[in-house]
């Protein structure tokens, strides 16, 4: 997520009054007023937009976006000051007059007074005029040397709130939480109390922490060694989800204190915090299930806490529950004791030191199966009627846990690991330490009805979440700007582990397709660096995207191949050992790698060129005899030149790999580090052809200039001279270059002419993807005849391959996935009588009440879980009438969608992308822009909205550039 928007706050016109320097009763002068609580000088900040701004001498006013800018306000402020000097004009004239009315030369005294007044006025004007150097934003003023007295925002009770930043102050750190909760699955409310042991880093009178939507009824503080809890005042500032506990006396450096807070709240009806889920049991009776989802910012809605990843602490959790239900948390259960009639309390062992977003608990009627491995008990839980579907997940989890312990040389540190299937869950899964929560579809496997793809999905998600037990849980990113350290690593390990343990699943092909899609996103000007500064909740939510996950994984894959697997593994081991139970930044990883390379390669210098910069390089290759010229530039679709971020001089350090006709096996792969704009690689001998980016292990696109013809001829004559990944890589690169205008669409179509001989999944899938993009653009633009000609071309290439497919489930997983892809494509586009068989299945669904409006039912969550909504919208968007229906649905239900899924969340990103990505007209561009501009500033400034607009503009540009060419070509 990129830096928080730094739009300047505009001062309202009505703040400029003749009486502006007169004191008013509700204005606080910090220079004179004795503070109720001392304020540290370095904490002073401007109050954010959408709350009240108090400046010495100014009244209280709401700040409106449409009012005057700094320059005009400054001028008015200067004029107002001049008006306050009106007394001077009553006592003397600036110029002396003769009796006849003519003016004489002003006196010396008059000149001096006027000069002084003018200097003061100009100084004030300049001071205010220069204020734009101080950036106003939701976290306050970002400039350190303020030219005006700055003060704090107002709490809900009208008093000053003693902190103005989004990030918590560093004065106080938590050490331990005692948390007691009592959820009621009848009233759907919960009560709680928390005791937080804190340590004081800097002397202070306040403890600022997070709380969201909690009804706090009591707060006390106890000093270390003290026996009496003292009641304290607490202030609330909902804009930042913060509360301040105001101490009755100074809190001393190095001392521990215990803060005790009692509160209550409702179980959430979203997918965040401590939330409720309804489901039907085996007797079709409605039951309730309570579970948590705290990442990234929702622990604060279940208990007051220091809800930032670097504030690690230990947790002792107690949960009161109905004796007929069961509870789970991060740690094993220590004891169960009766409380009142039918209510018992479960107490769990004290946790290891961890971040708040990893805390978890579940209250439900659950059953499980278990197995022990290496001193840890692995269990898989589900509601009773699904217990027969947890066996595959248990076997898979045990294998993966054993693999990771050997690879990292660090044992899993907890005595138990629970995997729980949640009936309604927004994410695929969540890596809570010791208590991993899953969608049912990503954990449960029915050998009678589940598909091969289901098995691969379940394996992948378990592999991802178990990798997090080390990357994310044991070592956590210090702040959300480095989310990729968690998610990029977990994604990388997910696919690496699957290749090592489950090679028959061919997971590397899935990663390849994901990298291609991530590069599409990363080629837009609205992209962001993998490591990006973030502050607001929307920015943090938007970090959970394809770049943090897939680009992060791809960069690690590239580094692993360049360093060699042994050096890379050793670097990971050092990183985990150096930072276990702590927090880390990206540089800490590179420093760990440099400990292993020991000066032979500066990994930090290399990798900073990739993680601190958005986009990726385009490498142009020109072959002349034995000399291979390579040159890098940024690959970027230029949409609007005036908004284009120019950085043509930027250099990546690119670990190039290549194979040649003289030896094209894996062990013949050559490497070259391109750390300049251009270079020449000298081969030992002339070759017939050269292929860069072997197996797409690097994050860059290659343009072969004149050599494209050589590679096209190679694919026609002997396509197996290149690996399936390399063939998919060539297809992807040439179509992207055609979109960029660097290569002709005609040559791209010429390259895929060999496909009637292709039998591998990766290149066929990539070719179908590229051709489908073109078909969809043409169809949605109303170019039906041209779209039909594209489909005819596809049928010419792949018709025989489609005819060979049967409606069976035999063969390898890769073959079965290819069969599914081809048949789905054929049925969608009415090719080869595919619909005849599929229609029977569709009619059966129609008979089972399939006529309901699908998206609305999904949003309501009764018939179809709301967790499936983004997938349903994406599917409906593929058809000609459906893409408009999907967009209308998003517009009509925007408020409901953002309440349910939160702004910036991965689900909202997908919904916006899938409902707008096929628009290719200026009318639709204007409609999408206007719609989001009519919503809140937070909505219109979402990166995924900017990406949607970029994509529509690119679609328009693509059509303008290629429509005539396609008509000639087809």
N, C-alpha and C positions, 0 to 999 in steps of 0.2 A: 504494500500500500504506500502510495506516495505521500509526501509531506502534507500536513493539514493545510487547506486553502487559506491563503493569507490576504484575502480581500479586506480592504480597509473598512472599518466601521465608519459610517457617515454620521456626523453629529447633527442632531435635529435642530431645525431652525428656531424652535421655541426655547432653546437653551440660551440663546443670545438675547439678553434683556438689559435694559438700562440699569436695572437693580441687581445685576449679576454679581457684584462684589459685596452685596449686603448679606449678612448672616441670616439664615432662616432656621427655625427651631429644629427641623428634621435633617439638617445638614451637619455632618460630623467633620470638624477640623482636627485632623490627626496631629497637627503641629501643636495644638493647644489642649485638646480634650484629653483628660487622663483616661487611658484605655482601660476597659474592664479587664482585659487580658493583654499582657505585653505582646507586641508584635515584632517578630524578628525582621530586621531591615531587608534581608535578602528574599523575604517572602512576598514583598509588595508587588502587586500585579494589577493591571487593568481588569475591570469586570468584563466577562465575556458578553457577546451579543445575546439577546433574548433574556437577559436579566438586568437588574437595575444598575446604573452607573452613577456613582456619587463622586463629584470632584469638588474640592474646597471652593465654596462660594457659589456653586451651581446647584440648582434645584434638582429634584429627582424627576427623570423623564424616561419613558420607554424609548429605546433606540429603534427607529424604523429604517428599513433598508432603502426606502425611496427618497430619503431626505438629503440635504446638501452635503457636498464633499468637503474635504479638509480646507481646500484653498478658499472657497467662498466663506466658510465658517470662520476661518482665520481673519479674513478681511472684515467681516462683521464684528468679530471680537475686538479688533483694533478700533473700529468705529465706535463701538460701545464704550471703550475706554476713553475715547475722545469726548463722548457725551458726558462722562462722569467729570470731565474737566470744565463743565459749563460755568462753574463758579468763577473761573478765571475770566470768562468773557463778561460776567456781570461787573467785575471789579475794574477791569481795564480793557481797552481796545488794543488789538494787535497793532494797529496803525493809529497814529495821532492825526486828528483832522484840524484843518484850518476852519475858522468861522464860516468861510464860504463853501465849505464842504470838500475842498480838495485835500488829498492825502499827503502827509509829510512822511519823511523817512522814519521807520520805527526806531524807538529808543534802544539802547544797549540792553537794558533790563528786559525789555520785551523780547528782543532777539534771543537772549539766553533762555528765558522761560519757554519760548516756542521751540527752541532747539531741544531742550530737555524733554518736553512733552513729545516732540516728534521722535526722538531717539527711543523713548519708552514705548511709544506706540509701535514703531517699526520692530523693536525687539520682541514685543508680544506677538506681532504678526509673524515674524520669522520663526519664533519658537513653536507656534501652533502649526505654521506651514510645514515645518520640518518634521512634524509628528509622524507622517507616513513612514519615516524610517523605523518607527516603532510599530511593528505589525500587530494589529488587533486580531485576535482569533478566540476560539472558545476556551483556550487554555490561558488567555490573558495576553498581556503585552510581552513580546519576545525580546524587547530591547532592554539591556541591563542598566544603562545610564539614563535614567528618566529625567525629563526636564520639568515635570509637574509632580505634585504630590499625588501618589496613587494609593488607592485603598481597596478594600476587600468587597466581595459581593455580600448580599443580604441573605441570611438564613430564612427559613419559612416563618419564623416568629418575628421577623423584622430587625433582628439584631445582626451585627456584623458577623459574617462567617470568616474564620481566621485563615483561610487558605483559598487561593484563586486558580491554582493549576489543576489540570486533569490528573497528572501523576501525583502520587502521594508524597508528602515531605519525607526526607531521609532521617528525620530526628529520632524516629521510633521504629524499632523492628520487632515483629512478633517472634516468640520462641515456642509457644505451646498453646493449643486450644483444647478446652474441655467443652464439648458440644452435646447438649441434651435436646432431643426432638420428640414430639408426640404428634404424628400425623393422624388425622381422623378420616377414614375412607368412607364415612357416612356423611359428615358435614362438608368434606373436601377442604378442610382447613388444617393448619398445623400451628402448634405452639412450640417455642424454643427458648433456650437460654444458652449463653456462651460465656465462658471465662477465658480471657486471653491474657497470657503472661507476656509482657513486653519488656524490652530492654531499651534504655535511653541512650542515644548516641550523642545528641546535643541537648543542652538544657532547654526546656520548653515548658509551656503552660497548657499545652493542648496535645491531644492524640487524635489525629485525623485518620479515618479508615472508611471502608466502603459499606454501604447499605442501600438496598433498592427495594422499594415496595414493602418494607417491613414496618409494622406498627410497634414501635419501641415504647415500652411502658415503664422501664426502670433502668437506671445506669448507676453503677457505683465503682469506686476505685480503692484498691488496697495496696499499701506500700509493702515492699519486701520486709518480712519479719513483723509486719503489722497484723493485728488481729481484728481490727474493726474496719468494716467497709464503709467508706464515706460516700454519701450521695453526691452526685455531680450533675452539673448542667450539661446537657448535650444539645447541639445545634445541628440542623439538617439542611443540606444543599442538594436538592434532587437533580439539578441540572448535571452535576458530576457524580451522582450516586454516592455522595459523601456525607458523613456525619463527623462532628468534632466533639470529643469528650473534653470538657474544660476542667482542668485540675484546680482544686482549691489552693494549691501551693505549687511552687516550681518543682518540676520533675528533674531529678539530678542525674548527671551523666554517670553511666555505669550501673545504675540501680535498676532493679526489676520491679515492676508493678503489675497488678492483676486488675483488668477491667472486666466487670461483670455486667452483661446486658440481657434483659428479658424482653421478649417480643412475640408477635404472632403474625400470621399472614394466611392467604389463601393458597392452596395448591394451584400452580399455574395451569392455564388452559392453552399455553403455547408449547413449544418443544424445548423451552429453556428453564433453567433453575430446577426447583423441586416441583415436578409436574405430574398431573393425573392422566391416566389412560383408562378407557373403558374397553372391555372385550366380552365376548360371549363364551361361557364355559361349555363343557361337553353336553350340558342339559339346556343350552341356549339361554341361560340366565345371565343377565348383565352383571359383570364383576368389575371391580376397580383395582387399579395397579398404580403405585406411586414410584417414580424413578427420578434420577437426576441427570442433568446435562449441564455442566458448569463451564466448559470451554466455549468462548474465551472469557466472558465477563459476567457469568451468572451465579457464581458461588455467593456473591453479595446479596442475591435475592432469596437465599436460603438461610444465611446467617451473617451477621456483621463480621467483616474480616478485612485483612489487608490483601485485596484481590488483584495482586500483580504477581507475575510468575517468579520474580526474584525474591519475594518475601516468603521464603520457605520456612516451615515450622513442623512440629509434630502435632498429631491430632488424637485425642481420646474421644470416641463417639459412643453415645448411649441413645438408644431409640426405644420409645414406649410404643407398644403395638397390641392389637387384638391377638389373643392367644391362638386363634385359628390361622393366623397368617405367619409369615416368616420374614426375616430381615437379613440383608447382606450389606457389608461395607468393605472398605479396602482391606481391613485386617481380619484375622480369624476371630470368631466369637469367644469371649473370655468367660462370660457367665450370663445366665438368665434368671431374673428374680421377679416374684409377683409384686404388683403395685397396688391394684385394686381389683374388684370383681371383673374377671375376664380380661384384664390388662396386665401385661408383663413388660419388663424392661430388659433389652439385650444390651450388654456391654461388650465392646470390642477392644482388643489389645491396642496399646499405643502404637501409632504408625511410625514409620520412618520419616525423616525430614522430607517434606514435599510441598509443592505449590498448591494453592487453594483450588485451582481449576481441575486438579486430579482427585479431589475428594469426591466420594460417591456413596450413595446408599439406595437401597431398593426395599420396598415394602409390598409384599404380594403373596399369593398362594403359588408356590413354586416347587418343582421336583427336580432332581438332578441325578447324574451318574458321575463317578469320580475315578481317578487313577493317580497313583503317586509316582513321581519321577525325581530323582536326585534330591530328595528331602522336601519337595514341595507337592502339595495335593492339588491336582488340576481337576476342576469340576465344571460341567456344563449344565446350566439351569434353563428350564422352560416352564410354561404353564402346563398343567398335568396332561392335557390331551395331546401335547406335542413331544412328550418325553421320548417317544419311539423314534424321533428324528434327530437326536443329538449325538449319536454314536460316531458319525464321520468327523464331526467337529472335535470331539475329544481325542480321537486318534491323531488328527492333524495337529492339534495344539501341542500334544506331547512331543511329536516329532520335531516341530519347529522350536519348541522351548529347548530341547536338547541340542539342536543345531546351533542356536544363538549362543548358548552358554559356552560351547566349544569354540565358536568363531571369535567371540569377544574376550575369551579367557576371564570372564567374570560370571559367577553364578547368579542366577535369579535370586534376589535377596529376600523374598518373602516366603513364608511357610505355605502359602496357598495362592492359587490363581483361579478366579472364577470367571467364566464366560456366560453371560446371561442374555437370552433372547427376549427382547422387549416387543410387545405387540404393536406399538406405534412409536416410531423413532425416526427423527429427521435425517440424521447422518447415516452413513453405512455402519459405523461403529464408533466407540469412544474408548480411549486407552486408559481410563482411570486405573491407577496403580493397584493391582490385585483384584480389581472388579471391572472387567471389560464388558461394556454393554454393546449390544448388536441389534440391528433390525433382525426380525425373524428370517427374512429372505437371505441374509448374509451369514446365518449360523446353522439353520435347520436344513437337513438333507433327507429327502424321502426317496429311498431306492426305487420305489415303484413309479413315482411321478416326476422327480427332479431330473433336469437335463444335465448333459455334460458341461454346459456353460455354467449351470448352477454350482456344480462341483468346483470349477475353476474359480468362480467368484468367491465362494466360501473360503477356499484355500488362500486366495489372495488377501482377503480382508483379515483373516486370522494372522497371516504372516505380517501384515502391516502393523496391526495392533500389538502383536508380541514384540516386534522390533522397537516399538515405542517404550517398552518397559525399560530399555536402556537409553534410547535416543528420545528424550523428552521427559521421562520420569526420573531416571537416575541422574542424567545431565539435562538440564532444562535451559532453553534460550532465556537470556536475561530479560529481553523485552520482545514484543510482538514483531518488531522490525526484522528480527532474525528467525521468524517462524519456520523458514526453510530448513534451519538446523534440525527441527523436529520432523517436519513433514517431508522434506526432500530426502532426508536420510531414511525415514521409515519406508518411503516409496522405493528408494533404491534397494534397501535390504529386502523388501517384499519380493521384488522380482529376482534378485540374486538368490535368495533362499529357495524360491520355487524352482529355479533352474537347477539348483544343487540337489534338492530333495525330491522334487516332482517334475523331472524333465519331460515326462509324457504329456504334461499340460501345455507345453509350448508357450509359456507366458511371455517369452521375449518378443513374440510377434505382437502381443497386446501392448507392451511398452513402446514398441516402435510406432504403432498407430497413435498412441497418446502423445508421443513426442512431436509427431507431425502436426497434431492439432494444437499443441501448446505453442509451436512456432507460428502458426497462423495468428494466434492471439498476440504473440510477442512481436510480430512484424508491424503492428499498428502503432501509430504515434501515441495512442492513449495507454500503451503498455507501461510497465514499471519495473525497476530493478528488482532482482530477487530479494535483496536486502534493502528495504525502503523505510524511511522515517514515517511513523504513524502515531497518532494521538487519539482521535475520536473513536467512538465505538463502531461507527460505520466503516472507518478506515481499517480498523483491526479486523472486523468481519470480512472485509474484502481481501485481506491477505490470504484467506483460505481459498485459493484459486489454483488454476493449472500451472502458474509459474512457480509458486512456492512448492507444489507437489512434484510436477513433472519436469519442469526446467531444472529445479533443484536436483532431482534424481539424475537427470541427463548430464548435468555438470559433474556430478560425482562419478558417474559411469565413465565419462571422458577422462577424468583424473585417474581413475583406477587403471584404465588401459595404458595411460601414459607413464604412470609411476611403476607399473607392474602390480599384480594382485598381492604379492607378498609385502611389498613396501607399503601399499595402501592399507592392508590389514593391520600392519604394525603401527601405522599412524593412528588408526581408529582406536587401537588398544591403548595407546598413550593418552589420547584425548579423553577416553572414558575414565581411565585411572586418575588423570590429573584433576578432573572436575566432578568426580562422583559426589552425589548428594548436594551439588552446588549448581551454579548457573554459568553460562558461557556465552560468548559472542563469536561471530564468524572467525575473527582473527585467532581466537584460541584454537580452533580446529587447524588452521593453517600453521600455527606455531608448533602444534603437535606433529604435523606432517614434516615440518622442517627439522624437528629433532631426529627424524629417521633419515631424511635425505642428507643431513649433515653437511650442508653447504654445496652439494652437487647441483641442487636446483632450489630456487627460491619459490616455494609453492605459494606463499602469501602474495608475492608480486604477480605471479601468473593468475591466480584465482580472483584477485581483486578486480581484474579487468573484466571478469564475467559477472560477479555478483553485485557490483556497485553500478552497473550500467544496464539500461534496458536494451532489448533487441539482441541481434546476433549478426555475425559477419557473413558477407557474400564473398567467396573466394573464387576469383577468375583464373583459369588455368590455360596457358598457351604453350603448346609443345612444339619445339623446333629442334629436330635431331635428338641429341642426348640431353639437351637443356630444357627444363620445365620452368617457365616463368609463372610465379604465383603472386597475386595481388589481392589485398583485402579492402573492402569498403563495407559500409553498413547496409544491410538489407532492410529497406523500408518502403512501404507503400505511401507515396506522397499524396495526400488527399487535398488539403488546403495549404498551399505554400506559405501563406502568412502565419499559419499556426504550426508549421512544421518546425520541430526542434532540430536545428542544424548542428551536427557534430561530426562532420565529414572527416575531421582530423583524428577522431578517436581510434585508438589501436587496441585490438584484442591480442593477447598472447595465445595463439591458436596451435594446439598440438595436432598438426596435420598427420593423417595416416594415408597410405596409398599402396595399391598393388598394381602389377603390370602384367603384360602378356607373357613375360619371361618366367614368372612364377606367381600364380594367383591363389595359392593356398594360404590358410590362416597364418602358418608359421613364416610365410614370406612377407608379412606386413611390414612396411617401412614407416618410419616416423620422422617428422621434421617440425621444429617449433618455429612458427612464423610470428615473430615479435616485432616486425617492421611492416611498413606499408606494402612493400613488395620485396621479393627475393627470387633467386634462381637456384633450382635444385638440379644438380648434375647427376644423371644416371650413369651407371657403369657401361651401358650399351644402349643403342636405339631400340625402341620397343614399338609394337604395333598399336597398343592402346595402354592407357593408364586410367585407373579409377581411384578417386580420392574419397576420404571419409568411409573407410572400410566398415561394412556392416552398420553404417549410420551410428558409430560409436562417438562421433563428435557432434557438437551443437552448432552446425553451420551448414550453409547451402553452397553448392559448387556449380559454377558456370564453366562449361568446357569449350566455349567459343567455337572454333572450327572443328573441334574434336567431337562435337555431338554427333556428327554424321558417322564417325568411326564407331562410336558406341551403339548407335542405331543399327548399323550393319552387323555388329557383334551379336546383338540380341536376336536378329533375324537368322543368323547362321548358327550360333551356338550360345543360346541364352544361359545354359548351365555353366558357362565359363565364369559367371558371376554368381554369388550366393543369392538366395531369395531376398534377403534383406537389402543387398546391394541393388537388386533389380527394382525393388520397391522404392529405394532411395532415389534412383534415377528418375522414376516416374514422378515422384513427388517434386523433385528439384526442377524438372523441365516445365511442369505445369505452373509452378510458382514463378518461374522466370518469365513464362508467357504472360502471367497476370501482371508482372512488374514491367513488361514491355521490353525486357532484355532478350527475349527469344520469341520466335513466332509460334502461334497456336498450331499452325500447320506442321511444324517440326514436332511438337508435342504429340499430335495425333499420329504422326509417322512413327514415333518411338513405340507406341503401344500396339502397332500393327502385328507384333509378334505374339500377342496374348492368346491367339488360338492354339498355341503350343504350350502355354503356361499351365502348370498344375499346382503351384504352391500358393498357399493362402495369402501371404504378405503382399506380393505384387498384385494379385487379383483384387484383393480388398482395397488397396490404395488406388488402383485404376478405377474401380467402381465408385469410390469416394469422389475422385476428381471429376469424373464424367457426370455423376449425380449432381454435383454442385452446378455444373453448367446447365444441365437439364432443368433443374429447379429454377434457376434464374430466368431462363427463357420462358418456362411455363408460367411463372408468376408475373412475368412482364407482358403476357398475352401473345407471345410468339409461339403459338401452338404448332404451326407447321414446321418451324425450325426445330422445336423441341422434339417433334416426332422423328425428324431426320437424325438427331443425335441418338435417339433411342434405336433407330434402325442401325446406326453404326455400332452401337453396343451389342445389339442382337447378332450382327454379322460377326463380331469378334468372339462373343461368348455363348451364342445360341447352342452350339454343339455341347459345350460344357454344361449348360443348364439341362439339356436333354438327358445327359448322363446321370443326373441326380435322381434319387429315389426317396420316397417318403418313409425312410427307415432310419434306424438309429445305430447303425453298425459302422465299423472303421475306426481309425484313430481319432483322438479328440480334434486334431487339426482338420482332418477330413470332414468330420461332422460339423465343425464350425463353418467351413467353407460351404458345405451343402446348405446350411441354414442361411448363410449370407446370400447365396445365389438364388435360392428358392424365394426368399423374402423379397429380393429385388425383382424377380420375374413376376411374382404375384402382384406386387405393388404397381408394376407397369404393364400388366396384362400380356406377358410374353409367354409363348410356348404353351398355352392352355393351362398355365399353372393355377389359374383361379378355379378351374373346374373342381379340383380336389379340395382346395381351401374353402370354397363356398359352402360345402357341406358342414365344415367346422363352424363357419361363421353363422350359418342358419341355426345350428344348435345353440349357439350363444344368444342369438336373437330370441329364441324361444324361452330362454331363461331370463326374461325381463331385460334384455340387452338394449332396449329402445330408450332407456333413460339418457338424459343429458349427462354425459360422462364427466366433464370437468367440474360441473357444479356439485355432483355427488361426491367427487373426490375432495373438493374444498370443504364440504360439510363433514367429511370424515366418517360418515355412518356406514355406507355401503362399501366404499373404497377408501382406504386409508389416505389421509392428506399427505403422508410421506411420499406417495406415488405421483403427486400432482405435476411436478416438473417433467417427469417422464411422459405423462399423458399429454401435456401441452406440446412437448417436443414431437410426439408421434402425430398428433392431430395437425400440427403445423406443416407436415410433409405434403399433405394433399392440397389440391388446388383450392377447393372451397374452405378447407380446414384452416389454412394459414391466416385467413382474415377472421375466421371465427375465434381462433386462439388469441389473436391480438385484441379483438373486441372484448373477450373474456378478461384479459389482463387489465384493460382500461376500466371496465365496469367494476372489477373486484380488487382494485389496487390497494385500497385501505385495508380490506380484509386480509389480503395476501401479506402485506407488510406487518400487520399485527400478529399473524400466525407465524411467519418465518423470519421476521426482523430484517431491517434494511441492511444490505451488504452481504447477507448470508449466501452460502453457496447455492441454495435453492433459488433465491431471488435472482442471482446472477444467471442461472440456467434458464429461468422463466423469461427474463428479458431477452437473452440471447436467442432462444429458440423461437420466440414469438415475433422477432423483428429481423432475423438474419437473412431472410429471403426477399426482403423489400429491395426494389431496384429502380424506384421512380422518385422524382423530386417531390411529388405530392406526398408520398409516404414518408420521405425524409422530413418534410415540414411537419407532418402530423405527429411523428414520433418526438421531434424536438419540442413542439408545442405542448404535447401531453406532459412531458416530464418537467418542462419549464413552469407549467401550471401547478405542479405539486410543490412540496416543501423544498427548501434549499438543500436539505440532506439528500432528498431523492434525486434532484437534478444534478447534483455534484458527484453521484456515484460513478466510480470508474466504469462499471459495467454499462451504464447509460452512455458514457462517452465512447466506449467500445462499440456499442450498438450503432451509434451515429456514424462512427468511422467506417463500420462494416457496410452500412447502407450507401455511404458515399463511394466506397470502393466498388460496390456492386454497380452503381450508376456509371462509374468510370470504366469498369470492365465492359459493360454493355456498349458504351460509346466507342470503345477502342476495338472491340472484337465482333460486334454484331454483323457488320458488313463482311468481315473476313470469314465468319462462320457460314454465311449464306453462300459464299463462293466455294468454301472448302467442302461443304456437305451437299 
